[in-house]
């Protein structure tokens, strides 16, 4: 079954678990600079912005580890399982 990533920046707590996981999975380095996802903090508003670089490989490992639900995976229905109308 296919999965799609849903992004809700309003739920982000700025922990960077997603970015560190991305760096380890994709480059073997525990280094935020090696990640393809970036968390930017907006101090005045008290919010976070989630951005992906063009190097993102779409592995979705970031969504699998997000503790706040800012990144999450949803299963898409299989077209072969849908009933025609």
C-alpha positions in Angstrom: 0.0 0.0 0.0 1.4 3.4 -0.9 2.1 6.0 1.7 2.1 9.8 1.4 3.7 12.2 3.8 1.5 14.9 5.4 3.2 18.0 6.7 1.6 20.1 9.5 4.2 22.7 10.5 1.9 24.0 13.3 2.6 20.8 15.2 6.4 21.1 14.9 8.2 21.4 18.3 11.6 22.1 16.8 13.3 18.9 18.2 15.1 18.2 14.9 14.6 14.4 15.3 13.5 14.3 11.7 16.7 16.1 10.4 19.1 14.0 12.5 17.4 10.8 11.3 17.6 12.1 7.7 21.3 12.8 8.0 22.0 9.4 9.6 19.9 7.4 7.1 21.1 9.2 4.0 24.7 10.2 4.7 25.7 8.2 7.8 26.5 11.4 9.7 24.9 12.6 13.0 25.0 16.1 11.7 22.2 18.5 10.9 24.2 20.0 8.0 24.0 16.6 6.3 20.2 16.5 6.3 17.8 17.1 3.4 15.2 18.5 5.8 15.6 21.8 7.7 13.7 23.2 10.6 13.7 27.0 10.8 12.6 28.7 14.0 10.7 31.9 13.9 11.3 33.3 17.3 8.9 36.3 17.1 5.9 34.1 16.1 6.9 31.1 18.1 6.6 28.8 15.1 8.7 26.5 13.0 9.1 26.1 9.3 9.8 22.7 7.7 11.7 22.8 4.4 13.2 20.1 2.2 16.2 20.5 0.0 16.3 19.4 -3.6 18.5 16.5 -2.5 15.6 14.8 -0.6 15.3 11.2 -1.8 11.7 10.7 -0.5 12.6 7.9 1.9 10.1 9.3 4.4 12.3 8.3 7.4 11.7 11.8 8.8 8.0 11.2 9.1 8.5 7.8 10.7 10.3 9.3 13.7 8.5 12.7 14.2 7.2 12.7 17.8 4.8 15.5 17.4 2.9 14.6 14.2 4.2 17.5 12.2 5.3 14.9 9.7 3.3 11.8 9.4 2.5 9.1 6.9 -1.0 8.3 5.6 -1.8 5.2 3.6 -3.4 5.8 0.2 -6.1 3.4 -0.9 -5.0 0.8 -3.4 -6.9 1.6 -6.7 -7.4 -2.1 -7.3 -9.4 -2.4 -4.0 -11.8 0.4 -4.7 -15.3 -0.4 -5.8 -16.4 1.1 -9.1 -19.4 3.4 -8.8 
